[in-house]
Amino acid sequence: MTDWIAAARAAGDVAARHADEVDRQARFPAEAMAALRDAKLLGLLVPKDEGGPGAGIADIVSICHLLGQRCAATAMIYAMHQIQASCLVRHHGGAAWQRAFLKRLASEQLLLASATSEAGVGGDVRSSVCAVEEKDGRFALAKQATVISYGADADGILVTARRTPQSPASDQVIVVVSQKDARFEALQGWDTLGMRGTCSNGFHLKAEGEVGQIMPVPYADISAQTMLPTSHLVWSALWLGIATDAVARARAFVRAEARKKQGATPPGALRLAEATGQLQLMKAGLVSALRQYEAALGSEDALSALPFAIAMNTLKITSSQMVVQIVGQALQVCGLAGYRNDSAFSLGRHLRDAHSAALMVNNDRILANTAQLVTAVRDDSGLLA
Ligand SMILES: Cc1cc2nc3c(=O)[nH]c(=O)nc-3n(C[C@H](O)[C@H](O)[C@H](O)COP(=O)(O)OP(=O)(O)OC[C@H]3O[C@@H](n4cnc5c(N)ncnc54)[C@H](O)[C@@H]3O)c2cc1C
């Protein structure tokens, strides 16, 4: 076990202690995020050359899985932060401002958020309405950002926008906006079914800064090669964490029943076996996609290939469906004890958090995109090993 995993476990313990209150009050999980920051887990992906430890995506996936078992909102914040960090690490293109920002990410353990969703385009992350306006080496940007998770608590926000006011909706760049250069006007609050601690309020965001803050690589490439695959991997990891804890609670319930009636297998054990099988399948899907991503890293062609995009899309669709299914099975096992909010076997928060998975970039959008890709590739009849 690496030091990072031990530190993540300790931060997970903090997250678990506050998870119910964070959920009830729909508040930022400040204690857990402080623990992650103190353990220097925010800058993990920053390469050694830029002052970080240069961890890999597998480390982040493991940490998201651990945190997801304790507090899904904390895990989601950590996952979204690392998606932004991985975009910076892989696509800074040697630009001075971006490299300096990466150094700050490592030394100051900055928390990064994302503003892709926008009024007028809904969840279509590959279209923007707002545009970057450049003048005399400076930029200005205004975005009606319908959802920015932990926007009020982030140190930096990666904002998608059209490259220029004349650019088509899909010709996008990412601008790295520092909190100090941005002004926020509240658009809407975040009183939701689940993932309440992500505090994903809507804002009218206005920002100014140096043109060096605009990432040099087109968003189309960043999205296909890094943002999309890492999002689907880290989200799936934390959803697996939710499912893992649900099955753990179901197992504890069955054990408690077994202790009451010595010698008899409790009826819930059957459903527990079923849920355990589904959990194994979900985990296998994540591990296989992670290996595929690691194998493709370093090759732009592999990262942009259709089979790779199909695999990453499919991971998101299947894990987002399975997490709801598995938590539902655990609920069947625990019965009323799982349905109650005041029991050690409670699964209400798990179920509510799990339902965000299919909406977080709507599964129908991803399926529609995959539908176009699957017709264009050859049959997948290769050897297994
Ligand atoms: C917990 C959580 C945190 C989030 N954090 C952030 C964040 O930090 N930053 C950010 O930018 N966004 C964030 N989002 C937003 C998210 O990623 C999506 O962009 C947003 O949920 C989409 O909103 P929507 O469902 O209203 O819109 P849409 O995706 O537009 O969906 C609305 C409806 O239209 C249908 N639909 C529309 N177009 C199509 C199409 N082409 N194909 C198929 N179906 C279509 C959908 O099926 C759905 O029924 C977050 C969401 C959640 C749940």
The ligand as an SDF file (V2000), in Angstrom:
LIG
                    3D

 53 58  0  0  0  0  0  0  0  0999 V2000
  -23.4960   16.0330   -9.3420 C   0  0  0  0  0  0  0  0  0  0  0  0
  -23.3120   16.8240  -10.5790 C   0  0  0  0  0  0  0  0  0  0  0  0
  -22.2410   17.6860  -10.6780 C   0  0  0  0  0  0  0  0  0  0  0  0
  -22.0300   18.4380  -11.8210 C   0  0  0  0  0  0  0  0  0  0  0  0
  -20.9670   19.2910  -11.8830 N   0  0  0  0  0  0  0  0  0  0  0  0
  -20.7580   20.0360  -12.9800 C   0  0  0  0  0  0  0  0  0  0  0  0
  -19.6530   20.9390  -13.0420 C   0  0  0  0  0  0  0  0  0  0  0  0
  -18.8870   21.0520  -12.1040 O   0  0  0  0  0  0  0  0  0  0  0  0
  -19.4760   21.6580  -14.1650 N   0  0  0  0  0  0  0  0  0  0  0  0
  -20.3110   21.5610  -15.2260 C   0  0  0  0  0  0  0  0  0  0  0  0
  -20.0760   22.2320  -16.2160 O   0  0  0  0  0  0  0  0  0  0  0  0
  -21.3710   20.7200  -15.2100 N   0  0  0  0  0  0  0  0  0  0  0  0
  -21.6110   19.9640  -14.1140 C   0  0  0  0  0  0  0  0  0  0  0  0
  -22.6890   19.1200  -14.0540 N   0  0  0  0  0  0  0  0  0  0  0  0
  -23.6250   19.1220  -15.1700 C   0  0  0  0  0  0  0  0  0  0  0  0
  -23.6530   17.8370  -15.9960 C   0  0  0  0  0  0  0  0  0  0  0  0
  -22.4270   17.3430  -16.3020 O   0  0  0  0  0  0  0  0  0  0  0  0
  -24.5480   17.9940  -17.2050 C   0  0  0  0  0  0  0  0  0  0  0  0
  -24.0460   18.9250  -18.0660 O   0  0  0  0  0  0  0  0  0  0  0  0
  -25.8920   18.4250  -16.8060 C   0  0  0  0  0  0  0  0  0  0  0  0
  -26.3310   17.5530  -15.7950 O   0  0  0  0  0  0  0  0  0  0  0  0
  -26.8320   18.3590  -17.9720 C   0  0  0  0  0  0  0  0  0  0  0  0
  -28.0440   18.9810  -17.5890 O   0  0  0  0  0  0  0  0  0  0  0  0
  -29.4450   18.5660  -18.1800 P   0  0  0  0  0  0  0  0  0  0  0  0
  -29.7180   17.1570  -17.8270 O   0  0  0  0  0  0  0  0  0  0  0  0
  -30.4390   19.5730  -17.7370 O   0  0  0  0  0  0  0  0  0  0  0  0
  -29.2810   18.7920  -19.7150 O   0  0  0  0  0  0  0  0  0  0  0  0
  -29.1730   17.8880  -20.9740 P   0  0  0  0  0  0  0  0  0  0  0  0
  -27.9670   17.0700  -21.0380 O   0  0  0  0  0  0  0  0  0  0  0  0
  -29.3350   18.8540  -22.0870 O   0  0  0  0  0  0  0  0  0  0  0  0
  -30.3930   16.8820  -20.8740 O   0  0  0  0  0  0  0  0  0  0  0  0
  -31.7350   17.3120  -20.8290 C   0  0  0  0  0  0  0  0  0  0  0  0
  -32.6220   16.2900  -21.5270 C   0  0  0  0  0  0  0  0  0  0  0  0
  -32.4020   16.3760  -22.9350 O   0  0  0  0  0  0  0  0  0  0  0  0
  -32.1240   15.1070  -23.4720 C   0  0  0  0  0  0  0  0  0  0  0  0
  -31.1920   15.3620  -24.5860 N   0  0  0  0  0  0  0  0  0  0  0  0
  -30.8510   16.5670  -25.0040 C   0  0  0  0  0  0  0  0  0  0  0  0
  -30.0460   16.4830  -26.0670 N   0  0  0  0  0  0  0  0  0  0  0  0
  -29.8410   15.2460  -26.3290 C   0  0  0  0  0  0  0  0  0  0  0  0
  -29.0770   14.5670  -27.3230 C   0  0  0  0  0  0  0  0  0  0  0  0
  -28.3570   15.1610  -28.2490 N   0  0  0  0  0  0  0  0  0  0  0  0
  -29.0990   13.2450  -27.2910 N   0  0  0  0  0  0  0  0  0  0  0  0
  -29.8390   12.6180  -26.3860 C   0  0  0  0  0  0  0  0  0  0  0  0
  -30.5650   13.2260  -25.4320 N   0  0  0  0  0  0  0  0  0  0  0  0
  -30.5810   14.5280  -25.3910 C   0  0  0  0  0  0  0  0  0  0  0  0
  -31.5870   14.3130  -22.3180 C   0  0  0  0  0  0  0  0  0  0  0  0
  -31.8260   12.9280  -22.4450 O   0  0  0  0  0  0  0  0  0  0  0  0
  -32.3920   14.8430  -21.1620 C   0  0  0  0  0  0  0  0  0  0  0  0
  -33.6000   14.1820  -21.0850 O   0  0  0  0  0  0  0  0  0  0  0  0
  -22.9310   18.3450  -12.9230 C   0  0  0  0  0  0  0  0  0  0  0  0
  -24.0080   17.4600  -12.8220 C   0  0  0  0  0  0  0  0  0  0  0  0
  -24.2070   16.7130  -11.6830 C   0  0  0  0  0  0  0  0  0  0  0  0
  -25.3750   15.7850  -11.6120 C   0  0  0  0  0  0  0  0  0  0  0  0
  1  2  1  0
  2  3  1  0
  2 52  2  0
  3  4  2  0
  4  5  1  0
  4 50  1  0
  5  6  2  0
  6  7  1  0
  6 13  1  0
  7  8  2  0
  7  9  1  0
  9 10  1  0
 10 11  2  0
 10 12  1  0
 12 13  2  0
 13 14  1  0
 14 15  1  0
 14 50  1  0
 15 16  1  0
 16 17  1  0
 16 18  1  0
 18 19  1  0
 18 20  1  0
 20 21  1  0
 20 22  1  0
 22 23  1  0
 23 24  1  0
 24 25  2  0
 24 26  1  0
 24 27  1  0
 27 28  1  0
 28 29  2  0
 28 30  1  0
 28 31  1  0
 31 32  1  0
 32 33  1  0
 33 34  1  0
 33 48  1  0
 34 35  1  0
 35 36  1  0
 35 46  1  0
 36 37  1  0
 36 45  1  0
 37 38  2  0
 38 39  1  0
 39 40  1  0
 39 45  2  0
 40 41  1  0
 40 42  2  0
 42 43  1  0
 43 44  2  0
 44 45  1  0
 46 47  1  0
 46 48  1  0
 48 49  1  0
 50 51  2  0
 51 52  1  0
 52 53  1  0
M  END
$$$$
